[in-house]
Amino acid sequence: LLTSWLPATLPVRYAWGFWDFISPVPTDENDNFYNPPELFPEGVFPPYQRGVLRVMTMDIVRDIAAMGKAGELQMIFGDDPCSGV
């Protein structure tokens, strides 16, 4: 089980899940996850965790929350790729 394996991992800067490394940005305006070029101009998303299971240590969660409060996060359409941006 995952819960028995986690205590043996590093307690900081850890993220686990299925990683997508070269996901193209949808360019079809009819796509539910379409991101216009002015919102996200690159052709592929940065690496992000994809799917229903994501595990990360609280230091990463706190860093993301702090960046959000400071207005430093770029928000795009699509919850999975948004975690990479």
Solvent accessible surface area in square Angstrom, and as a share of the most:
residue,aa,sasa,rsa
1,L,185,0.92
2,L,54,0.27
3,T,103,0.60
4,S,83,0.54
5,W,118,0.41
6,L,52,0.26
7,P,112,0.70
8,A,91,0.71
9,T,32,0.18
10,L,129,0.64
11,P,108,0.68
12,V,84,0.49
13,R,158,0.58
14,Y,40,0.15
15,A,34,0.27
16,W,90,0.31
17,G,20,0.19
18,F,136,0.57
19,W,90,0.32
20,D,19,0.10
21,F,128,0.53
22,I,140,0.71
23,S,13,0.09
24,P,95,0.60
25,V,12,0.07
26,P,32,0.20
27,T,118,0.69
28,D,83,0.43
29,E,136,0.61
30,N,137,0.70
31,D,57,0.30
32,N,138,0.71
33,F,106,0.44
34,Y,48,0.18
35,N,4,0.02
36,P,29,0.18
37,P,85,0.53
38,E,151,0.68
39,L,54,0.27
40,F,13,0.05
41,P,96,0.60
42,E,96,0.43
43,G,59,0.56
44,V,74,0.43
45,F,8,0.03
46,P,48,0.30
47,P,66,0.42
48,Y,6,0.02
49,Q,6,0.03
50,R,109,0.40
51,G,34,0.33
52,V,160,0.92
53,L,86,0.43
54,R,85,0.31
55,V,28,0.16
56,M,55,0.25
57,T,27,0.15
58,M,109,0.49
59,D,36,0.19
60,I,31,0.16
61,V,57,0.33
62,R,149,0.54
63,D,57,0.30
64,I,74,0.37
65,A,50,0.39
66,A,61,0.47
67,M,81,0.36
68,G,36,0.34
69,K,183,0.78
70,A,67,0.52
71,G,65,0.63
72,E,111,0.50
73,L,60,0.30
74,Q,76,0.34
75,M,125,0.56
76,I,16,0.08
77,F,113,0.47
78,G,13,0.12
79,D,107,0.55
80,D,27,0.14
81,P,14,0.09
82,C,24,0.14
83,S,61,0.39
84,G,25,0.24
85,V,44,0.25
